[in-house]
Amino acid sequence: MTAIAERTTDTASGTEEAPGSLSLDTLRGDDVAWDLFVESSGVASYPQLSAWATIKRDNGWRACRVVADGGSGPIGAQVLIHGLGPTPFGVGFAARGPVATRWDEPSVRAFTREVRRLTTRERLSHVTVDPEIEDPSVAAAFGAAGWRPAKTWIDPESTRILDLRRPEDELWGDLRSKWRQYVQKARRAGVVVVEGGVSDLEEFHAVLVETAERAGFAYRTLASYRRIFELFAATGRARLLIARLPDGSAGATLMLIRCGGRVVEPYGGMTPAGAAARANYLVKWEAIRSSREAGAWSYDMWGLVNPGIAQFKAGFGGREIHYVGAWDLVRLPPLRTAMHLARRFRRRLAGIRENGADAPTGTGSA
């Protein structure tokens, strides 16, 4: 991966600086500077934005930014920390982190040293990362630095991404012929896609819950989705699309979150009536088309959790991506093992599939 910026050095003080003459300390403590760094990185991972830390604070997580420089520019992660019950210990999770100026072994080693200091200071059992990187050499660098493949994971390990830096007719041509027919069928049937707002979140949630319960996936409360939408929408980073059937009801929905030039569709659902009218095909195409129109350079379909969803998303074109997976830096191995066993037991007891934290975006972190 190419660097997004070069590291500079203040020759008077010897202080390493980040893009835009921002020190590493500034990246650790300034939300605006950090968000700019995340958005200008090669992957632009929205769970690394400061708004996500604010959202997770409601669930008892607190954020700590770990930033280092191995010689080729800043590398860092917003690590969410959660206490383990009445014990003095905790666990850390860097959802979709770290992000980096350049991915190389010195950067990974520098980042690892800082994470080790964090685990000692905060008495953490372990810290989990799951960077959105494909390069196997990055996985090798994590392994060489002392990280272990995680036994469980939260975010999707594979996805499908569309390059939006092409004319709309080329994107339309990438759809399978049957998919284009379904989009046109929905239009002829009177399905229309509209921009939703806060007042539409209850309807969005009802569709999502119906989808999740039908498919056997976990989902969040309405209050959680409201918090996510409001915080990201406040900075122009969230959209809610609703495919309305001729009777005015919601047939399919998608919540989109933008980070830099990248748009992600982490949440969505469809009703049986929406599926019959092919509303799910129309809402996804409109999400792709309008994201390109708004200047985004990439569209991430966020997860291929089962063969049916993978096939559906493949029909819209793009490239299938497989990330290097989640990695743990372990300080207390017995506690880490006990935590994973307890989590797996709870999920099996609840009948939740071990393939992600939220309902699938078939209409299309911690």
Secondary structure as GFF3:
##gff-version 3
##sequence-region A 1 366
A	DSSP	beta_strand	8	9	.	.	.	ID=ss1
A	DSSP	beta_strand	16	18	.	.	.	ID=ss2
A	DSSP	beta_strand	22	23	.	.	.	ID=ss3
A	DSSP	alpha_helix	24	29	.	.	.	ID=ss4
A	DSSP	alpha_helix	31	40	.	.	.	ID=ss5
A	DSSP	three_ten_helix	46	48	.	.	.	ID=ss6
A	DSSP	alpha_helix	50	57	.	.	.	ID=ss7
A	DSSP	beta_strand	62	69	.	.	.	ID=ss8
A	DSSP	beta_strand	74	83	.	.	.	ID=ss9
A	DSSP	beta_strand	90	94	.	.	.	ID=ss10
A	DSSP	beta_strand	99	100	.	.	.	ID=ss11
A	DSSP	alpha_helix	105	122	.	.	.	ID=ss12
A	DSSP	beta_strand	124	129	.	.	.	ID=ss13
A	DSSP	alpha_helix	136	144	.	.	.	ID=ss14
A	DSSP	beta_strand	148	149	.	.	.	ID=ss15
A	DSSP	beta_strand	158	163	.	.	.	ID=ss16
A	DSSP	alpha_helix	168	174	.	.	.	ID=ss17
A	DSSP	alpha_helix	177	188	.	.	.	ID=ss18
A	DSSP	beta_strand	192	196	.	.	.	ID=ss19
A	DSSP	three_ten_helix	198	200	.	.	.	ID=ss20
A	DSSP	alpha_helix	201	215	.	.	.	ID=ss21
A	DSSP	alpha_helix	222	233	.	.	.	ID=ss22
A	DSSP	beta_strand	238	244	.	.	.	ID=ss23
A	DSSP	beta_strand	250	259	.	.	.	ID=ss24
A	DSSP	beta_strand	262	270	.	.	.	ID=ss25
A	DSSP	alpha_helix	272	276	.	.	.	ID=ss26
A	DSSP	alpha_helix	279	293	.	.	.	ID=ss27
A	DSSP	beta_strand	298	300	.	.	.	ID=ss28
A	DSSP	alpha_helix	307	314	.	.	.	ID=ss29
A	DSSP	beta_strand	319	322	.	.	.	ID=ss30
A	DSSP	beta_strand	327	330	.	.	.	ID=ss31
A	DSSP	alpha_helix	333	350	.	.	.	ID=ss32
###
